[in-house]
């Protein structure tokens, strides 16, 4: 189940940061930009949301959604626990992010990883430039 939060509790923040660290160790590249980590640790913009895929108190996936860019439109970044990949959590996060964005969405992909390419194909996204996947 995916839940959207405007602010995370400290224990949720810790779990998301651990998830990001785990994915970075496995993939060799951080799954989210530094500004997402700043938002996690210190708060973000008014229209800054955190979507969590949780099960039995464990965070299996995370998406950061920023609705503040009035010119380019909403943007998102996501990560799924390496231990829980290929279970559709990424698809659930994408569907949730799309429902909140309601318009064009810029989905950032850090690195040119096979999982990101697969995500594009499965979810009808188009690759708009290096480092970014976009849904319109």
C-alpha positions in Angstrom: 0.0 0.0 0.0 1.2 3.5 -0.9 0.6 6.3 1.6 1.3 10.0 0.8 2.7 12.3 3.5 3.4 16.0 3.6 6.0 15.4 6.4 7.6 12.2 7.6 8.0 11.3 11.2 11.7 10.9 12.4 11.5 7.1 12.3 10.1 7.2 8.7 12.9 9.6 7.7 15.5 7.2 9.1 14.0 4.2 7.3 13.9 6.2 4.0 17.5 7.3 4.4 18.5 3.7 5.1 16.6 2.6 2.0 18.4 5.2 -0.1 21.8 4.1 1.3 21.0 0.4 0.6 20.0 1.2 -3.0 23.2 3.3 -3.5 25.3 0.5 -2.2 23.7 -2.0 -4.6 23.4 0.2 -7.7 26.6 2.2 -7.3 24.8 5.5 -7.7 22.4 7.4 -5.4 18.8 6.9 -6.5 17.8 10.5 -5.6 19.4 13.9 -5.8 21.0 15.6 -2.8 18.1 18.1 -2.6 15.7 15.2 -1.8 17.9 14.2 1.1 17.9 17.8 2.3 14.1 17.8 2.1 14.0 14.6 4.1 16.2 15.8 6.8 15.1 19.5 7.1 11.8 19.8 5.4 10.9 21.0 2.0 8.5 23.2 0.0 4.8 23.5 0.7 4.0 21.2 -2.2 6.6 18.6 -1.4 5.3 15.1 -0.8 6.7 11.8 0.3 5.1 8.6 -0.8 5.9 5.4 1.1 5.3 1.8 0.2 5.2 0.1 3.6 4.6 -3.4 4.9 4.7 -4.4 8.5 6.6 -1.3 9.5 9.2 -1.7 6.8 9.7 0.9 4.1 9.9 -1.0 0.8 9.8 2.0 -1.5 9.9 5.7 -1.5 9.0 8.5 -3.9 9.6 12.2 -3.5 7.1 14.4 -5.4 7.7 18.1 -5.9 4.7 20.1 -7.3 6.3 23.6 -7.0 7.7 24.1 -10.6 5.0 26.1 -12.4 6.9 26.1 -15.6 8.2 22.6 -16.0 5.5 20.9 -13.9 5.8 18.3 -11.2 8.9 16.2 -10.7 9.5 13.0 -8.9 12.3 10.6 -7.9 11.8 7.1 -6.5 13.7 4.2 -5.0 12.7 0.6 -4.2 14.5 -1.6 -1.7 16.9 -3.9 -3.5 15.5 -6.8 -1.5 12.0 -6.0 -2.8 12.5 -5.2 -6.5 10.6 -6.9 -9.3 7.5 -7.1 -7.1 5.7 -4.2 -8.7 6.4 -1.6 -6.0 7.9 0.7 -8.6 4.7 0.5 -10.7 2.6 1.3 -7.6 4.8 4.3 -6.7 4.6 5.6 -10.3 0.8 5.2 -10.4 0.5 7.1 -7.1 2.8 9.8 -8.2 0.9 10.2 -11.5 -2.4 10.5 -9.6 -1.0 13.3 -7.4 0.7 15.1 -10.3 -2.4 15.1 -12.5 -0.5 16.5 -15.5 2.9 16.1 -17.1 5.4 14.6 -14.8 9.1 14.7 -14.9 10.6 11.5 -13.3 14.3 11.7 -12.7 16.4 8.7 -13.2 20.0 8.8 -11.8 22.3 6.7 -14.0 21.3 4.7 -17.0 20.4 1.6 -15.1 18.5 -1.3 -16.6 15.7 -1.0 -14.0 15.0 2.6 -15.1 14.8 1.5 -18.7 12.4 -1.2 -17.8 10.3 1.2 -15.8 10.0 3.4 -18.9 8.6 0.6 -21.0 6.2 -0.8 -18.4 4.7 2.6 -17.5 4.4 4.3 -20.9 7.0 6.9 -20.0 9.2 8.5 -22.7 12.9 9.2 -22.3 13.2 13.0 -22.8 16.9 13.6 -22.0 19.8 12.0 -20.3 19.2 11.6 -16.6 15.4 12.2 -16.9 12.4 10.1 -17.8 9.2 12.0 -18.5 5.6 11.1 -18.6 3.2 13.5 -20.4 
